[in-house]
């Protein structure tokens, strides 16, 4: 049974913290009690630790009633890779990087969209606010499908 999920993007200021917020919201609504016990964190392959979530990401999550203002970026480390039972990345490139630099994460690291039964990457939401809104919608779809998969495991 999966007890810890780590979402990974590049800077850990938008996609991965948005995914954490959406999964935590889903955990509160899940009918299976153990879902609420899954620990969820995020990190970035090139994060500057302590950087806040981007203002556009904060606004995109506000539309779903979620708050990212307390988020601070974390750099992906070997300890985080070891901590996680499941590592879900925003792109195939992130997955490849983790598998190359952290061999201990090889068999538990997957692109989020692929793991959720979809295809492609969760695109970087730059350059404008509407891109963040589209990214939030894409993440919400992935997270909904992820919750169904986790509930069935």
Phi and psi in radians as a Rosetta constraint file:
Dihedral C 1 N 2 CA 2 C 2 CIRCULARHARMONIC -1.350 0.35
Dihedral N 2 CA 2 C 2 N 3 CIRCULARHARMONIC 2.213 0.35
Dihedral C 2 N 3 CA 3 C 3 CIRCULARHARMONIC -1.997 0.35
Dihedral N 3 CA 3 C 3 N 4 CIRCULARHARMONIC -0.224 0.35
Dihedral C 3 N 4 CA 4 C 4 CIRCULARHARMONIC -2.589 0.35
Dihedral N 4 CA 4 C 4 N 5 CIRCULARHARMONIC 2.337 0.35
Dihedral C 4 N 5 CA 5 C 5 CIRCULARHARMONIC -2.158 0.35
Dihedral N 5 CA 5 C 5 N 6 CIRCULARHARMONIC 2.326 0.35
Dihedral C 5 N 6 CA 6 C 6 CIRCULARHARMONIC -2.091 0.35
Dihedral N 6 CA 6 C 6 N 7 CIRCULARHARMONIC 2.135 0.35
Dihedral C 6 N 7 CA 7 C 7 CIRCULARHARMONIC -1.682 0.35
Dihedral N 7 CA 7 C 7 N 8 CIRCULARHARMONIC 2.387 0.35
Dihedral C 7 N 8 CA 8 C 8 CIRCULARHARMONIC -2.273 0.35
Dihedral N 8 CA 8 C 8 N 9 CIRCULARHARMONIC 2.323 0.35
Dihedral C 8 N 9 CA 9 C 9 CIRCULARHARMONIC -2.295 0.35
Dihedral N 9 CA 9 C 9 N 10 CIRCULARHARMONIC -2.705 0.35
Dihedral C 9 N 10 CA 10 C 10 CIRCULARHARMONIC -1.513 0.35
Dihedral N 10 CA 10 C 10 N 11 CIRCULARHARMONIC -1.120 0.35
Dihedral C 10 N 11 CA 11 C 11 CIRCULARHARMONIC -1.684 0.35
Dihedral N 11 CA 11 C 11 N 12 CIRCULARHARMONIC -0.158 0.35
Dihedral C 11 N 12 CA 12 C 12 CIRCULARHARMONIC 1.025 0.35
Dihedral N 12 CA 12 C 12 N 13 CIRCULARHARMONIC 0.637 0.35
Dihedral C 12 N 13 CA 13 C 13 CIRCULARHARMONIC -2.110 0.35
Dihedral N 13 CA 13 C 13 N 14 CIRCULARHARMONIC -0.088 0.35
Dihedral C 13 N 14 CA 14 C 14 CIRCULARHARMONIC -2.479 0.35
Dihedral N 14 CA 14 C 14 N 15 CIRCULARHARMONIC -1.343 0.35
Dihedral C 14 N 15 CA 15 C 15 CIRCULARHARMONIC -1.059 0.35
Dihedral N 15 CA 15 C 15 N 16 CIRCULARHARMONIC -0.908 0.35
Dihedral C 15 N 16 CA 16 C 16 CIRCULARHARMONIC -1.193 0.35
Dihedral N 16 CA 16 C 16 N 17 CIRCULARHARMONIC -0.692 0.35
Dihedral C 16 N 17 CA 17 C 17 CIRCULARHARMONIC -1.173 0.35
Dihedral N 17 CA 17 C 17 N 18 CIRCULARHARMONIC -0.560 0.35
Dihedral C 17 N 18 CA 18 C 18 CIRCULARHARMONIC -1.124 0.35
Dihedral N 18 CA 18 C 18 N 19 CIRCULARHARMONIC -0.719 0.35
Dihedral C 18 N 19 CA 19 C 19 CIRCULARHARMONIC -1.093 0.35
Dihedral N 19 CA 19 C 19 N 20 CIRCULARHARMONIC -0.733 0.35
Dihedral C 19 N 20 CA 20 C 20 CIRCULARHARMONIC -1.034 0.35
Dihedral N 20 CA 20 C 20 N 21 CIRCULARHARMONIC -0.851 0.35
Dihedral C 20 N 21 CA 21 C 21 CIRCULARHARMONIC -1.059 0.35
Dihedral N 21 CA 21 C 21 N 22 CIRCULARHARMONIC -0.734 0.35
Dihedral C 21 N 22 CA 22 C 22 CIRCULARHARMONIC -1.188 0.35
Dihedral N 22 CA 22 C 22 N 23 CIRCULARHARMONIC -0.707 0.35
Dihedral C 22 N 23 CA 23 C 23 CIRCULARHARMONIC -1.159 0.35
Dihedral N 23 CA 23 C 23 N 24 CIRCULARHARMONIC -0.738 0.35
Dihedral C 23 N 24 CA 24 C 24 CIRCULARHARMONIC -1.066 0.35
Dihedral N 24 CA 24 C 24 N 25 CIRCULARHARMONIC -0.684 0.35
Dihedral C 24 N 25 CA 25 C 25 CIRCULARHARMONIC -1.084 0.35
Dihedral N 25 CA 25 C 25 N 26 CIRCULARHARMONIC -0.766 0.35
Dihedral C 25 N 26 CA 26 C 26 CIRCULARHARMONIC -1.124 0.35
Dihedral N 26 CA 26 C 26 N 27 CIRCULARHARMONIC -0.621 0.35
Dihedral C 26 N 27 CA 27 C 27 CIRCULARHARMONIC -1.077 0.35
Dihedral N 27 CA 27 C 27 N 28 CIRCULARHARMONIC -0.651 0.35
Dihedral C 27 N 28 CA 28 C 28 CIRCULARHARMONIC -1.153 0.35
Dihedral N 28 CA 28 C 28 N 29 CIRCULARHARMONIC -0.476 0.35
Dihedral C 28 N 29 CA 29 C 29 CIRCULARHARMONIC -1.723 0.35
Dihedral N 29 CA 29 C 29 N 30 CIRCULARHARMONIC -0.175 0.35
Dihedral C 29 N 30 CA 30 C 30 CIRCULARHARMONIC -1.163 0.35
Dihedral N 30 CA 30 C 30 N 31 CIRCULARHARMONIC 2.401 0.35
Dihedral C 30 N 31 CA 31 C 31 CIRCULARHARMONIC -1.332 0.35
Dihedral N 31 CA 31 C 31 N 32 CIRCULARHARMONIC -0.208 0.35
Dihedral C 31 N 32 CA 32 C 32 CIRCULARHARMONIC -1.701 0.35
Dihedral N 32 CA 32 C 32 N 33 CIRCULARHARMONIC 2.050 0.35
Dihedral C 32 N 33 CA 33 C 33 CIRCULARHARMONIC -0.975 0.35
Dihedral N 33 CA 33 C 33 N 34 CIRCULARHARMONIC -0.669 0.35
Dihedral C 33 N 34 CA 34 C 34 CIRCULARHARMONIC -1.168 0.35
Dihedral N 34 CA 34 C 34 N 35 CIRCULARHARMONIC -0.331 0.35
Dihedral C 34 N 35 CA 35 C 35 CIRCULARHARMONIC -1.023 0.35
Dihedral N 35 CA 35 C 35 N 36 CIRCULARHARMONIC -0.618 0.35
Dihedral C 35 N 36 CA 36 C 36 CIRCULARHARMONIC -1.197 0.35
Dihedral N 36 CA 36 C 36 N 37 CIRCULARHARMONIC -0.317 0.35
Dihedral C 36 N 37 CA 37 C 37 CIRCULARHARMONIC -1.497 0.35
Dihedral N 37 CA 37 C 37 N 38 CIRCULARHARMONIC -0.182 0.35
Dihedral C 37 N 38 CA 38 C 38 CIRCULARHARMONIC -1.216 0.35
Dihedral N 38 CA 38 C 38 N 39 CIRCULARHARMONIC 2.198 0.35
Dihedral C 38 N 39 CA 39 C 39 CIRCULARHARMONIC -1.425 0.35
Dihedral N 39 CA 39 C 39 N 40 CIRCULARHARMONIC 2.437 0.35
Dihedral C 39 N 40 CA 40 C 40 CIRCULARHARMONIC -2.282 0.35
Dihedral N 40 CA 40 C 40 N 41 CIRCULARHARMONIC 2.293 0.35
Dihedral C 40 N 41 CA 41 C 41 CIRCULARHARMONIC -2.453 0.35
Dihedral N 41 CA 41 C 41 N 42 CIRCULARHARMONIC 3.033 0.35
Dihedral C 41 N 42 CA 42 C 42 CIRCULARHARMONIC -2.470 0.35
Dihedral N 42 CA 42 C 42 N 43 CIRCULARHARMONIC 2.805 0.35
Dihedral C 42 N 43 CA 43 C 43 CIRCULARHARMONIC -2.760 0.35
Dihedral N 43 CA 43 C 43 N 44 CIRCULARHARMONIC 2.958 0.35
Dihedral C 43 N 44 CA 44 C 44 CIRCULARHARMONIC -2.220 0.35
Dihedral N 44 CA 44 C 44 N 45 CIRCULARHARMONIC 2.502 0.35
Dihedral C 44 N 45 CA 45 C 45 CIRCULARHARMONIC -1.174 0.35
Dihedral N 45 CA 45 C 45 N 46 CIRCULARHARMONIC -0.444 0.35
Dihedral C 45 N 46 CA 46 C 46 CIRCULARHARMONIC -2.341 0.35
Dihedral N 46 CA 46 C 46 N 47 CIRCULARHARMONIC 0.623 0.35
Dihedral C 46 N 47 CA 47 C 47 CIRCULARHARMONIC -1.282 0.35
Dihedral N 47 CA 47 C 47 N 48 CIRCULARHARMONIC 2.602 0.35
Dihedral C 47 N 48 CA 48 C 48 CIRCULARHARMONIC -1.751 0.35
Dihedral N 48 CA 48 C 48 N 49 CIRCULARHARMONIC 1.861 0.35
Dihedral C 48 N 49 CA 49 C 49 CIRCULARHARMONIC -0.947 0.35
Dihedral N 49 CA 49 C 49 N 50 CIRCULARHARMONIC 2.367 0.35
Dihedral C 49 N 50 CA 50 C 50 CIRCULARHARMONIC 1.653 0.35
Dihedral N 50 CA 50 C 50 N 51 CIRCULARHARMONIC -0.173 0.35
Dihedral C 50 N 51 CA 51 C 51 CIRCULARHARMONIC -1.198 0.35
Dihedral N 51 CA 51 C 51 N 52 CIRCULARHARMONIC 2.343 0.35
Dihedral C 51 N 52 CA 52 C 52 CIRCULARHARMONIC -1.275 0.35
Dihedral N 52 CA 52 C 52 N 53 CIRCULARHARMONIC 2.878 0.35
Dihedral C 52 N 53 CA 53 C 53 CIRCULARHARMONIC -1.082 0.35
Dihedral N 53 CA 53 C 53 N 54 CIRCULARHARMONIC 2.602 0.35
Dihedral C 53 N 54 CA 54 C 54 CIRCULARHARMONIC -1.140 0.35
Dihedral N 54 CA 54 C 54 N 55 CIRCULARHARMONIC 2.621 0.35
Dihedral C 54 N 55 CA 55 C 55 CIRCULARHARMONIC -1.097 0.35
Dihedral N 55 CA 55 C 55 N 56 CIRCULARHARMONIC -0.630 0.35
Dihedral C 55 N 56 CA 56 C 56 CIRCULARHARMONIC -1.161 0.35
Dihedral N 56 CA 56 C 56 N 57 CIRCULARHARMONIC -0.667 0.35
Dihedral C 56 N 57 CA 57 C 57 CIRCULARHARMONIC -1.133 0.35
Dihedral N 57 CA 57 C 57 N 58 CIRCULARHARMONIC -0.725 0.35
Dihedral C 57 N 58 CA 58 C 58 CIRCULARHARMONIC -1.034 0.35
Dihedral N 58 CA 58 C 58 N 59 CIRCULARHARMONIC -0.796 0.35
Dihedral C 58 N 59 CA 59 C 59 CIRCULARHARMONIC -1.161 0.35
Dihedral N 59 CA 59 C 59 N 60 CIRCULARHARMONIC -0.682 0.35
Dihedral C 59 N 60 CA 60 C 60 CIRCULARHARMONIC -1.105 0.35
Dihedral N 60 CA 60 C 60 N 61 CIRCULARHARMONIC -0.636 0.35
Dihedral C 60 N 61 CA 61 C 61 CIRCULARHARMONIC -1.345 0.35
Dihedral N 61 CA 61 C 61 N 62 CIRCULARHARMONIC -0.559 0.35
Dihedral C 61 N 62 CA 62 C 62 CIRCULARHARMONIC -0.977 0.35
Dihedral N 62 CA 62 C 62 N 63 CIRCULARHARMONIC -0.611 0.35
Dihedral C 62 N 63 CA 63 C 63 CIRCULARHARMONIC -1.084 0.35
Dihedral N 63 CA 63 C 63 N 64 CIRCULARHARMONIC -0.408 0.35
Dihedral C 63 N 64 CA 64 C 64 CIRCULARHARMONIC -1.768 0.35
Dihedral N 64 CA 64 C 64 N 65 CIRCULARHARMONIC 0.166 0.35
Dihedral C 64 N 65 CA 65 C 65 CIRCULARHARMONIC 1.324 0.35
Dihedral N 65 CA 65 C 65 N 66 CIRCULARHARMONIC 0.394 0.35
Dihedral C 65 N 66 CA 66 C 66 CIRCULARHARMONIC -1.973 0.35
Dihedral N 66 CA 66 C 66 N 67 CIRCULARHARMONIC 2.623 0.35
Dihedral C 66 N 67 CA 67 C 67 CIRCULARHARMONIC -2.089 0.35
Dihedral N 67 CA 67 C 67 N 68 CIRCULARHARMONIC 2.083 0.35
Dihedral C 67 N 68 CA 68 C 68 CIRCULARHARMONIC -1.844 0.35
Dihedral N 68 CA 68 C 68 N 69 CIRCULARHARMONIC 0.121 0.35
Dihedral C 68 N 69 CA 69 C 69 CIRCULARHARMONIC -1.129 0.35
Dihedral N 69 CA 69 C 69 N 70 CIRCULARHARMONIC -0.408 0.35
Dihedral C 69 N 70 CA 70 C 70 CIRCULARHARMONIC -1.570 0.35
Dihedral N 70 CA 70 C 70 N 71 CIRCULARHARMONIC -0.121 0.35
Dihedral C 70 N 71 CA 71 C 71 CIRCULARHARMONIC -1.149 0.35
Dihedral N 71 CA 71 C 71 N 72 CIRCULARHARMONIC 2.435 0.35
Dihedral C 71 N 72 CA 72 C 72 CIRCULARHARMONIC -2.319 0.35
Dihedral N 72 CA 72 C 72 N 73 CIRCULARHARMONIC 2.350 0.35
Dihedral C 72 N 73 CA 73 C 73 CIRCULARHARMONIC -1.115 0.35
Dihedral N 73 CA 73 C 73 N 74 CIRCULARHARMONIC 2.605 0.35
Dihedral C 73 N 74 CA 74 C 74 CIRCULARHARMONIC -2.277 0.35
Dihedral N 74 CA 74 C 74 N 75 CIRCULARHARMONIC 2.414 0.35
Dihedral C 74 N 75 CA 75 C 75 CIRCULARHARMONIC -1.389 0.35
Dihedral N 75 CA 75 C 75 N 76 CIRCULARHARMONIC 2.418 0.35
Dihedral C 75 N 76 CA 76 C 76 CIRCULARHARMONIC -1.135 0.35
Dihedral N 76 CA 76 C 76 N 77 CIRCULARHARMONIC 2.262 0.35
Dihedral C 76 N 77 CA 77 C 77 CIRCULARHARMONIC -2.246 0.35
Dihedral N 77 CA 77 C 77 N 78 CIRCULARHARMONIC 2.889 0.35
Dihedral C 77 N 78 CA 78 C 78 CIRCULARHARMONIC -1.039 0.35
Dihedral N 78 CA 78 C 78 N 79 CIRCULARHARMONIC -0.669 0.35
Dihedral C 78 N 79 CA 79 C 79 CIRCULARHARMONIC -1.072 0.35
Dihedral N 79 CA 79 C 79 N 80 CIRCULARHARMONIC -0.722 0.35
Dihedral C 79 N 80 CA 80 C 80 CIRCULARHARMONIC -1.158 0.35
Dihedral N 80 CA 80 C 80 N 81 CIRCULARHARMONIC -0.709 0.35
Dihedral C 80 N 81 CA 81 C 81 CIRCULARHARMONIC -1.074 0.35
Dihedral N 81 CA 81 C 81 N 82 CIRCULARHARMONIC -0.755 0.35
Dihedral C 81 N 82 CA 82 C 82 CIRCULARHARMONIC -1.157 0.35
Dihedral N 82 CA 82 C 82 N 83 CIRCULARHARMONIC -0.637 0.35
Dihedral C 82 N 83 CA 83 C 83 CIRCULARHARMONIC -1.106 0.35
Dihedral N 83 CA 83 C 83 N 84 CIRCULARHARMONIC -0.671 0.35
Dihedral C 83 N 84 CA 84 C 84 CIRCULARHARMONIC -1.372 0.35
Dihedral N 84 CA 84 C 84 N 85 CIRCULARHARMONIC 2.409 0.35
Dihedral C 84 N 85 CA 85 C 85 CIRCULARHARMONIC -1.460 0.35
Dihedral N 85 CA 85 C 85 N 86 CIRCULARHARMONIC -0.499 0.35
Dihedral C 85 N 86 CA 86 C 86 CIRCULARHARMONIC -2.476 0.35
Dihedral N 86 CA 86 C 86 N 87 CIRCULARHARMONIC 2.240 0.35
Dihedral C 86 N 87 CA 87 C 87 CIRCULARHARMONIC -2.016 0.35
Dihedral N 87 CA 87 C 87 N 88 CIRCULARHARMONIC 2.106 0.35
Dihedral C 87 N 88 CA 88 C 88 CIRCULARHARMONIC -2.028 0.35
Dihedral N 88 CA 88 C 88 N 89 CIRCULARHARMONIC 2.115 0.35
Dihedral C 88 N 89 CA 89 C 89 CIRCULARHARMONIC -1.778 0.35
Dihedral N 89 CA 89 C 89 N 90 CIRCULARHARMONIC 2.860 0.35
Dihedral C 89 N 90 CA 90 C 90 CIRCULARHARMONIC -1.483 0.35
Dihedral N 90 CA 90 C 90 N 91 CIRCULARHARMONIC -0.381 0.35
Dihedral C 90 N 91 CA 91 C 91 CIRCULARHARMONIC -2.466 0.35
Dihedral N 91 CA 91 C 91 N 92 CIRCULARHARMONIC 2.808 0.35
Dihedral C 91 N 92 CA 92 C 92 CIRCULARHARMONIC -1.099 0.35
Dihedral N 92 CA 92 C 92 N 93 CIRCULARHARMONIC -0.579 0.35
Dihedral C 92 N 93 CA 93 C 93 CIRCULARHARMONIC -1.083 0.35
Dihedral N 93 CA 93 C 93 N 94 CIRCULARHARMONIC -0.723 0.35
Dihedral C 93 N 94 CA 94 C 94 CIRCULARHARMONIC -1.084 0.35
Dihedral N 94 CA 94 C 94 N 95 CIRCULARHARMONIC -0.763 0.35
Dihedral C 94 N 95 CA 95 C 95 CIRCULARHARMONIC -1.032 0.35
Dihedral N 95 CA 95 C 95 N 96 CIRCULARHARMONIC -0.841 0.35
Dihedral C 95 N 96 CA 96 C 96 CIRCULARHARMONIC -1.062 0.35
Dihedral N 96 CA 96 C 96 N 97 CIRCULARHARMONIC -0.729 0.35
Dihedral C 96 N 97 CA 97 C 97 CIRCULARHARMONIC -1.087 0.35
Dihedral N 97 CA 97 C 97 N 98 CIRCULARHARMONIC -0.787 0.35
Dihedral C 97 N 98 CA 98 C 98 CIRCULARHARMONIC -1.119 0.35
Dihedral N 98 CA 98 C 98 N 99 CIRCULARHARMONIC -0.798 0.35
Dihedral C 98 N 99 CA 99 C 99 CIRCULARHARMONIC -1.082 0.35
Dihedral N 99 CA 99 C 99 N 100 CIRCULARHARMONIC -0.568 0.35
Dihedral C 99 N 100 CA 100 C 100 CIRCULARHARMONIC -1.341 0.35
Dihedral N 100 CA 100 C 100 N 101 CIRCULARHARMONIC -0.780 0.35
Dihedral C 100 N 101 CA 101 C 101 CIRCULARHARMONIC -1.571 0.35
Dihedral N 101 CA 101 C 101 N 102 CIRCULARHARMONIC -0.345 0.35
Dihedral C 101 N 102 CA 102 C 102 CIRCULARHARMONIC -2.300 0.35
Dihedral N 102 CA 102 C 102 N 103 CIRCULARHARMONIC 1.388 0.35
Dihedral C 102 N 103 CA 103 C 103 CIRCULARHARMONIC -0.958 0.35
Dihedral N 103 CA 103 C 103 N 104 CIRCULARHARMONIC -0.499 0.35
Dihedral C 103 N 104 CA 104 C 104 CIRCULARHARMONIC -1.162 0.35
Dihedral N 104 CA 104 C 104 N 105 CIRCULARHARMONIC -0.252 0.35
Dihedral C 104 N 105 CA 105 C 105 CIRCULARHARMONIC -1.760 0.35
Dihedral N 105 CA 105 C 105 N 106 CIRCULARHARMONIC 0.045 0.35
Dihedral C 105 N 106 CA 106 C 106 CIRCULARHARMONIC -0.952 0.35
Dihedral N 106 CA 106 C 106 N 107 CIRCULARHARMONIC -0.875 0.35
Dihedral C 106 N 107 CA 107 C 107 CIRCULARHARMONIC -1.549 0.35
Dihedral N 107 CA 107 C 107 N 108 CIRCULARHARMONIC 0.063 0.35
Dihedral C 107 N 108 CA 108 C 108 CIRCULARHARMONIC -2.172 0.35
Dihedral N 108 CA 108 C 108 N 109 CIRCULARHARMONIC 0.249 0.35
Dihedral C 108 N 109 CA 109 C 109 CIRCULARHARMONIC -2.018 0.35
Dihedral N 109 CA 109 C 109 N 110 CIRCULARHARMONIC 2.215 0.35
Dihedral C 109 N 110 CA 110 C 110 CIRCULARHARMONIC -2.536 0.35
Dihedral N 110 CA 110 C 110 N 111 CIRCULARHARMONIC 2.649 0.35
Dihedral C 110 N 111 CA 111 C 111 CIRCULARHARMONIC -1.144 0.35
Dihedral N 111 CA 111 C 111 N 112 CIRCULARHARMONIC 2.339 0.35
Dihedral C 111 N 112 CA 112 C 112 CIRCULARHARMONIC -0.936 0.35
Dihedral N 112 CA 112 C 112 N 113 CIRCULARHARMONIC -0.891 0.35
Dihedral C 112 N 113 CA 113 C 113 CIRCULARHARMONIC -1.057 0.35
Dihedral N 113 CA 113 C 113 N 114 CIRCULARHARMONIC -0.738 0.35
Dihedral C 113 N 114 CA 114 C 114 CIRCULARHARMONIC -1.152 0.35
Dihedral N 114 CA 114 C 114 N 115 CIRCULARHARMONIC -0.792 0.35
Dihedral C 114 N 115 CA 115 C 115 CIRCULARHARMONIC -1.040 0.35
Dihedral N 115 CA 115 C 115 N 116 CIRCULARHARMONIC -0.596 0.35
Dihedral C 115 N 116 CA 116 C 116 CIRCULARHARMONIC -1.438 0.35
Dihedral N 116 CA 116 C 116 N 117 CIRCULARHARMONIC 0.088 0.35
Dihedral C 116 N 117 CA 117 C 117 CIRCULARHARMONIC 1.480 0.35
Dihedral N 117 CA 117 C 117 N 118 CIRCULARHARMONIC 0.320 0.35
Dihedral C 117 N 118 CA 118 C 118 CIRCULARHARMONIC -1.949 0.35
Dihedral N 118 CA 118 C 118 N 119 CIRCULARHARMONIC -2.895 0.35
Dihedral C 118 N 119 CA 119 C 119 CIRCULARHARMONIC -2.333 0.35
Dihedral N 119 CA 119 C 119 N 120 CIRCULARHARMONIC 2.844 0.35
Dihedral C 119 N 120 CA 120 C 120 CIRCULARHARMONIC 1.466 0.35
Dihedral N 120 CA 120 C 120 N 121 CIRCULARHARMONIC -2.977 0.35
Dihedral C 120 N 121 CA 121 C 121 CIRCULARHARMONIC -1.823 0.35
Dihedral N 121 CA 121 C 121 N 122 CIRCULARHARMONIC 2.823 0.35
Dihedral C 121 N 122 CA 122 C 122 CIRCULARHARMONIC -1.548 0.35
Dihedral N 122 CA 122 C 122 N 123 CIRCULARHARMONIC 1.855 0.35
Dihedral C 122 N 123 CA 123 C 123 CIRCULARHARMONIC -1.138 0.35
Dihedral N 123 CA 123 C 123 N 124 CIRCULARHARMONIC 2.536 0.35
Dihedral C 123 N 124 CA 124 C 124 CIRCULARHARMONIC -1.081 0.35
Dihedral N 124 CA 124 C 124 N 125 CIRCULARHARMONIC 2.214 0.35
Dihedral C 124 N 125 CA 125 C 125 CIRCULARHARMONIC -1.437 0.35
Dihedral N 125 CA 125 C 125 N 126 CIRCULARHARMONIC 0.346 0.35
Dihedral C 125 N 126 CA 126 C 126 CIRCULARHARMONIC -1.344 0.35
Dihedral N 126 CA 126 C 126 N 127 CIRCULARHARMONIC 2.657 0.35
Dihedral C 126 N 127 CA 127 C 127 CIRCULARHARMONIC -1.941 0.35
Dihedral N 127 CA 127 C 127 N 128 CIRCULARHARMONIC -0.099 0.35
Dihedral C 127 N 128 CA 128 C 128 CIRCULARHARMONIC -2.350 0.35
Dihedral N 128 CA 128 C 128 N 129 CIRCULARHARMONIC 3.001 0.35
Dihedral C 128 N 129 CA 129 C 129 CIRCULARHARMONIC -1.067 0.35
Dihedral N 129 CA 129 C 129 N 130 CIRCULARHARMONIC -0.637 0.35
Dihedral C 129 N 130 CA 130 C 130 CIRCULARHARMONIC -1.119 0.35
Dihedral N 130 CA 130 C 130 N 131 CIRCULARHARMONIC -0.538 0.35
Dihedral C 130 N 131 CA 131 C 131 CIRCULARHARMONIC -1.140 0.35
Dihedral N 131 CA 131 C 131 N 132 CIRCULARHARMONIC -0.624 0.35
Dihedral C 131 N 132 CA 132 C 132 CIRCULARHARMONIC -1.184 0.35
Dihedral N 132 CA 132 C 132 N 133 CIRCULARHARMONIC -0.656 0.35
Dihedral C 132 N 133 CA 133 C 133 CIRCULARHARMONIC -1.135 0.35
Dihedral N 133 CA 133 C 133 N 134 CIRCULARHARMONIC -0.741 0.35
Dihedral C 133 N 134 CA 134 C 134 CIRCULARHARMONIC -1.136 0.35
Dihedral N 134 CA 134 C 134 N 135 CIRCULARHARMONIC -0.701 0.35
Dihedral C 134 N 135 CA 135 C 135 CIRCULARHARMONIC -1.090 0.35
Dihedral N 135 CA 135 C 135 N 136 CIRCULARHARMONIC -0.757 0.35
Dihedral C 135 N 136 CA 136 C 136 CIRCULARHARMONIC -1.060 0.35
Dihedral N 136 CA 136 C 136 N 137 CIRCULARHARMONIC -0.693 0.35
Dihedral C 136 N 137 CA 137 C 137 CIRCULARHARMONIC -1.151 0.35
Dihedral N 137 CA 137 C 137 N 138 CIRCULARHARMONIC -0.758 0.35
Dihedral C 137 N 138 CA 138 C 138 CIRCULARHARMONIC -1.090 0.35
Dihedral N 138 CA 138 C 138 N 139 CIRCULARHARMONIC -0.771 0.35
Dihedral C 138 N 139 CA 139 C 139 CIRCULARHARMONIC -1.103 0.35
Dihedral N 139 CA 139 C 139 N 140 CIRCULARHARMONIC -0.727 0.35
Dihedral C 139 N 140 CA 140 C 140 CIRCULARHARMONIC -1.041 0.35
Dihedral N 140 CA 140 C 140 N 141 CIRCULARHARMONIC -0.720 0.35
Dihedral C 140 N 141 CA 141 C 141 CIRCULARHARMONIC -1.117 0.35
Dihedral N 141 CA 141 C 141 N 142 CIRCULARHARMONIC -0.810 0.35
Dihedral C 141 N 142 CA 142 C 142 CIRCULARHARMONIC -1.056 0.35
Dihedral N 142 CA 142 C 142 N 143 CIRCULARHARMONIC -0.773 0.35
Dihedral C 142 N 143 CA 143 C 143 CIRCULARHARMONIC -1.180 0.35
Dihedral N 143 CA 143 C 143 N 144 CIRCULARHARMONIC -0.686 0.35
Dihedral C 143 N 144 CA 144 C 144 CIRCULARHARMONIC -1.003 0.35
Dihedral N 144 CA 144 C 144 N 145 CIRCULARHARMONIC -0.838 0.35
Dihedral C 144 N 145 CA 145 C 145 CIRCULARHARMONIC -1.166 0.35
Dihedral N 145 CA 145 C 145 N 146 CIRCULARHARMONIC -0.631 0.35
Dihedral C 145 N 146 CA 146 C 146 CIRCULARHARMONIC -1.082 0.35
Dihedral N 146 CA 146 C 146 N 147 CIRCULARHARMONIC -0.756 0.35
Dihedral C 146 N 147 CA 147 C 147 CIRCULARHARMONIC -1.075 0.35
Dihedral N 147 CA 147 C 147 N 148 CIRCULARHARMONIC -0.714 0.35
Dihedral C 147 N 148 CA 148 C 148 CIRCULARHARMONIC -1.063 0.35
Dihedral N 148 CA 148 C 148 N 149 CIRCULARHARMONIC -0.772 0.35
Dihedral C 148 N 149 CA 149 C 149 CIRCULARHARMONIC -1.106 0.35
Dihedral N 149 CA 149 C 149 N 150 CIRCULARHARMONIC -0.791 0.35
Dihedral C 149 N 150 CA 150 C 150 CIRCULARHARMONIC -1.118 0.35
Dihedral N 150 CA 150 C 150 N 151 CIRCULARHARMONIC -0.669 0.35
Dihedral C 150 N 151 CA 151 C 151 CIRCULARHARMONIC -1.117 0.35
Dihedral N 151 CA 151 C 151 N 152 CIRCULARHARMONIC -0.537 0.35
Dihedral C 151 N 152 CA 152 C 152 CIRCULARHARMONIC -1.509 0.35
Dihedral N 152 CA 152 C 152 N 153 CIRCULARHARMONIC -0.198 0.35
